[in-house]
Amino acid sequence: MTVAKDLAQMAVECGRKPGRESIWLRELGKYVCPDSEEEKGALLQSDRPPILHEERQHPALGPQFKLVFLTSVTLTVLFLALCVVLTLASGKEPPPLYEKLVMGLFDLVKIGAGTFLGLLAGKRL
């Protein structure tokens, strides 16, 4: 698997079941929450010992990590929406203070994007 695909799977799992811990199940090739019935059956059928290399590539995602990740994504999207709306509302010649406000919001978007990408990459490494 590629790194981008692993990071995308982690991001999707954070949004899928945010209040529960998720673990990687190699038989299904995806993250699962061990408390659902389908996934319990798959966990019971997997009697092979864990592979250390695979555990490093696919770490468990706890509810705290999911909360921080979803918060950073939500705030980043909010700041991006505010930035776009304020830019469209400003017209052709915005006042300097208005322009600084929009640039400050865009800086928060850049910080947020770095935050959630850093969270995923740090968890993967």
C-alpha positions as CSV (number, residue, x, y, z in Angstrom):
1,M,0.0,0.0,0.0
2,T,1.1,3.5,-0.6
3,V,1.5,6.0,2.2
4,A,-1.2,8.3,0.8
5,K,-3.7,5.4,0.8
6,D,-2.8,4.6,4.4
7,L,-3.3,8.2,5.5
8,A,-6.6,8.3,3.7
9,Q,-7.8,5.2,5.4
10,M,-6.8,6.6,8.8
11,A,-8.6,9.9,8.0
12,V,-11.8,8.0,6.9
13,E,-11.8,5.9,10.0
14,C,-11.4,8.9,12.3
15,G,-14.7,10.2,10.8
16,R,-16.5,6.9,10.6
17,K,-16.6,6.0,14.3
18,P,-15.1,8.9,16.3
19,G,-15.9,7.7,19.8
20,R,-14.4,4.2,19.6
21,E,-10.9,2.8,19.2
22,S,-10.1,1.3,15.8
23,I,-7.5,-1.4,15.1
24,W,-6.1,-2.6,11.8
25,L,-7.4,-6.0,10.7
26,R,-5.2,-7.5,8.0
27,E,-7.8,-10.1,7.0
28,L,-10.2,-7.3,5.9
29,G,-7.5,-4.9,4.9
30,K,-9.1,-2.0,6.8
31,Y,-9.5,-0.4,10.2
32,V,-12.3,-1.9,12.3
33,C,-13.9,-1.2,15.7
34,P,-13.8,-4.5,17.7
35,D,-17.2,-3.9,19.2
36,S,-19.3,-4.5,16.0
37,E,-20.7,-8.0,15.2
38,E,-19.1,-8.3,11.7
39,E,-15.8,-7.3,13.0
40,K,-15.9,-9.5,16.1
41,G,-16.3,-12.5,13.9
42,A,-13.4,-11.5,11.7
43,L,-11.3,-10.9,14.8
44,L,-12.2,-14.3,16.2
45,Q,-11.2,-16.0,12.9
46,S,-7.8,-14.4,12.8
47,D,-5.7,-16.7,14.9
48,R,-2.4,-15.7,13.4
49,P,0.0,-13.7,15.7
50,P,0.4,-10.0,14.9
51,I,3.2,-8.9,12.5
52,L,5.3,-6.1,14.1
53,H,5.9,-4.4,10.8
54,E,2.2,-4.3,10.1
55,E,1.4,-2.9,13.5
56,R,3.9,-0.1,12.9
57,Q,2.3,0.7,9.5
58,H,-1.2,0.6,10.9
59,P,-1.3,1.8,14.5
60,A,-4.4,1.7,16.6
61,L,-6.5,4.9,16.5
62,G,-7.8,5.9,19.9
63,P,-10.8,8.1,20.5
64,Q,-8.6,10.9,21.8
65,F,-6.6,10.9,18.6
66,K,-9.8,10.9,16.5
67,L,-11.2,13.9,18.5
68,V,-8.1,16.0,18.0
69,F,-8.0,15.1,14.3
70,L,-11.6,15.8,13.6
71,T,-11.4,19.1,15.5
72,S,-8.5,20.3,13.5
73,V,-10.2,19.3,10.2
74,T,-13.4,21.0,11.2
75,L,-11.7,24.2,12.2
76,T,-9.6,24.2,9.1
77,V,-12.7,23.9,6.9
78,L,-14.5,26.6,8.9
79,F,-11.6,29.0,8.5
80,L,-11.4,28.2,4.8
81,A,-15.1,28.9,4.3
82,L,-14.8,32.2,6.2
83,C,-11.9,33.2,4.1
84,V,-13.7,32.5,0.9
85,V,-16.9,34.2,2.0
86,L,-15.1,37.3,3.2
87,T,-13.0,37.5,0.1
88,L,-16.1,37.3,-2.1
89,A,-18.0,39.9,0.0
90,S,-15.1,42.4,0.0
91,G,-15.4,43.4,-3.6
92,K,-12.7,44.6,-5.8
93,E,-11.0,47.1,-3.5
94,P,-11.1,45.8,0.2
95,P,-9.9,48.1,2.9
96,P,-6.4,47.2,4.3
97,L,-7.8,46.0,7.7
98,Y,-10.3,43.8,5.9
99,E,-7.5,42.4,3.8
100,K,-5.4,41.7,6.8
101,L,-8.3,39.8,8.4
102,V,-8.7,37.6,5.4
103,M,-4.9,36.9,5.3
104,G,-5.0,36.0,9.0
105,L,-7.8,33.6,8.4
106,F,-5.9,32.1,5.5
107,D,-2.9,31.6,7.8
108,L,-5.1,29.7,10.2
109,V,-6.1,27.5,7.2
110,K,-2.5,26.8,6.5
111,I,-1.8,26.0,10.1
112,G,-4.8,23.7,10.3
113,A,-3.8,21.8,7.1
114,G,-0.3,21.3,8.5
115,T,-1.9,20.1,11.8
116,F,-4.1,17.4,10.5
117,L,-1.5,16.2,7.9
118,G,1.1,16.1,10.6
119,L,-1.2,14.2,13.0
120,L,-1.8,11.5,10.3
121,A,1.9,11.3,9.2
122,G,3.1,11.2,12.8
123,K,0.7,8.4,13.7
124,R,1.8,6.5,10.6
125,L,5.5,6.9,11.4
